[in-house]
Structure formats: C-alpha cells, structure tokens
Amino acid sequence: MNLQNAVFVRSAADRTSFPADGIPQAAFAGRSNVGKSSVLNRVLNRKKMAYVGSTPGKTVHVNYFLIDNRFYLVDLPGYGYAQVSKQERQRWARLMEDYFSSDQLTLGVLIVDARHKPTAQDQEMAAFFAASGKPWVVVANKLDKLKAREVEPNLALIRQTLSLGEDVTLIPFSALKGTGRDQLVSAILNTVGSEP
C-alpha cells in the first residue's frame, strides 16, 4: 500500500457531509497544540498534507484524506485550546459527538503530549474511543523533548491516567524525528488496511 498516495477529499462541518461510502476510517484526535497535523504528515511522509499552523486550533472541521483509495485518515477537530469562543468549542464538541455516533470509526488514534499528564479532555476523548468498541491506540508525541530517564515514568503516567487496558497500545512517538512511525503505520494497516 502506498501511504504517499494521499488525497484530501473533504472538510465536513456537520454530519450530513460525512462520507457514507463504507470505506474504513482511522480517526486522529488530540489537543490543539499536541502536534496532530505533524503526526499525520509523518505517517504519510508528506510535509504539508495536513495543515500545520503557527497557532493551535486550526482544524475546526472533520477533514478526510483518502489513502491509496483504500481507507481514510480522518483529522478530527483539535480540542482544549482556550483562545476560541465557548460557542465555537461547543460546536466542535457537537461535531465530535456526531462523528462518533455515526459509527464510521474503524480505528481511533489519540495523540497526547509525552511530556505531561493527560488532561481531563484527553481523558474524555479516551472515553469516547473506549466506548466506541473499536480498536484504538494512544500516541505519546514530542518524545524528542524528553530526557531518556523521563520516558518510562511519563509513559506509565499516561497509561495510568487514561486507564488504558492491555488491549490499547501506547506508542512513544516523535513527529520531528520519526520515532514510532513504523509502529503506528503497522497499527493502522493491520486494522484499517486489512478491511476489504
């Protein structure tokens, strides 16, 4: 499968715009400043496929990228960024709820910051993925900003805070250096790429 054969398909502002074509979907979620677009770009080995902004909170719709005509990578709106209105945050929340209730998810990818304890909103998103009943993984991004001795304790704290079961893989990741890319790509292809 050619991951670089990625095409932006649409940006959905509400559930009526979600594709209803039955193609498997791997959905990426994370806080606005966690580097979600950078992780997506690293997975695809494309520099500018997903928009990387100088300020967080640029993904306000559900963005669909069709990969090799086989599955979608779905970029969900970032959450937790304070400098947007309460009304806008509520709109994002409704959009996320609509996405999860649409039952289109095949694999969930939750991106958290390897340097910090997951926030309450990270925990809420983890609960969304867990409740979906679909496979999901957690990506601990910004690994390159940790000292070697900090890695294991931080990963343990993430696993504990998000109440991750043994069935949920936690992937140490650096969008900058590419650490963890192969493991994440394997998780995606083993779940989404294997569907007909």
ABEGO torsion letter per residue (X at the ends): XBAABBBBABBBABAAABBAAGBBBBBBBEBAAAGAAAAAAAAAGBAAABBBBABBGABABBBBBBBGGABBBBBBBBBGBAABBAAAAAAAAAAAAAAAAAGABABBBBBBBAABBBBAAAAAAAAAAAAAGBBBBBBBBGAAABBAAAAAAAAAAAAAAAGBBAABBBBBBBAAAGBGAAAAAAAAAAAAAABX
